[in-house]
């Protein structure tokens, strides 16, 4: 399992343990990896490997479109930033 997948798996477990719903977002169109839902909040998260992970051009475009439409989207490359995102 690569570093990005390990980060996503660990963050998913932390979120679920804190009462968040977590869904894998399967898409061919550069959309974020996961959707987290709790208490009326919906957060999209794109996970990237620490230090080496980069957004593709398509991901940059899609994330910008989502944010412009009012979505909450984060790019996360470490557990600490994820915990801040979900306010733990």
Helices and strands as residue ranges (DSSP letters): H 3-17, E 21-24, E 34-38, E 41-47, H 57-68, E 72-76, H 79-85
